[in-house]
Amino acid sequence: MEALAVLGADLPLWSLTRAAMSTGPGDLSLDPAQGHLWGLSRIPGLRGPDSGGGTIDLPAVLDTVTVAQLTRVLATPDGEDEFAVRPSGRHVRRLVRVPWPAAPQDVPPAEGTVLVTGASGAVGRHTALALARAGYGHFLLMTAGGGTSASGALRAELEALGAAVRLDTGDPSDRTALATALAGVDAEAPLSVVVHTGGGAALRNLHELTLDLPLTGFAAFADFAALTGSDPGSWHAAVDVAYAETLVRHRHARGLPATLLACGPLIPDAPAHAHAETKTEAAGEEEGEAETAAEVPSGMREFDPGRALACLPNVLAGSPGPVLGVADVDWAPYLAHATRLSTGALYRDLPEARGHLAEQRESGPDATATQAELRAELRELPEREQGERLAELVRSRVVQVLGHDDSEQFDASRSFLEIGLSSFTALELCNGLHRATGLPLPVAVVYDHPTPVALAGYLRRQLAAGTAA
């Protein structure tokens, strides 16, 4: 992407994978590890705001029909940025509402051992307690990296609920340590459910080492914002979650138990307790449901992990789909944030999003006209005021990418690092300034001109030299 920016080439950048993403039963993926590439493509700012592009998964074997489908996708993507192209047509990714998972009828009592990784963390703790209350009676808790006090307290809580508990301090990302832990499971209560709350390396081990076991449930947790690409937090999170999704879909297509549960931000240290009443949407909760929850800049409100995980026993007994999201979303600010540098195609089937996306299409600025207006405005200003105008442009873009209020002021002589820019937001800043000025702006520009004042000076010099694309 930076090479294209240096060349001034505003072209779509598409990444291709082969047999990475399963579209459902009968469409088997062969290499879910390619999901890492899908994660990179979801990172905000890695594609130019106007250039388009995305990720396309092709089948393992190409035929003329599939090639023709691919050609049509590249010619007219219709604002989509993620495709699985098959001979039967093109498949796209959507976030849709589903009913809250209800307990299936005629399901026998839970048997066997439940393995919970990251059991000393909040998600692991509430997961174990929810399953114990649902009747699961045997637990293997893996607590790598310490947390012995928390895991000991959890053990006491589970035993008070009548469960048998074994603690293991091994790291599930260590294949040998995980194999040893699995070998120690009581033969009288063989492993039946795996719930993973950590990263990709351990998830792969859990998948491969349990393939021959008659599991009834296999669930992994993810961050909702990282799964949707709206605010992944880090490169690592985006890549890990995308791999988790491709692996879960890989298992699901083969008839293996598999669920990825993507949660919104959870209230830290919320008390663990049962929730008899739950919300009936898994794609996001209605506005106003969590009045006491803290609101975060991305439009996602924190909520009680006990409430979020109340659906897990029912999901394990009969999931409505391989990938589920549970989040308390204030859709207006969330969509404004999530669609800053994307078309928002993922949200097109959500009723809450249709109005916002329609407004985005109707009122989206014509980039070329905006750039011409800026250059014309600068020509009418003396040099000092040109610098002030561009400094204000940089300030407004910095405020936007950081998710702050537009009226917020900061010292323009401070470095971007001090102001709070990360590698993610530096990319977003460059893309936003490229959109406004037409200048090719690789992310290195932010590091070569590390303050708003210095960057505004660079923009003025480049515009004066007539290098706008």
Disulfide bonds with the S-S distance in Angstrom:
none
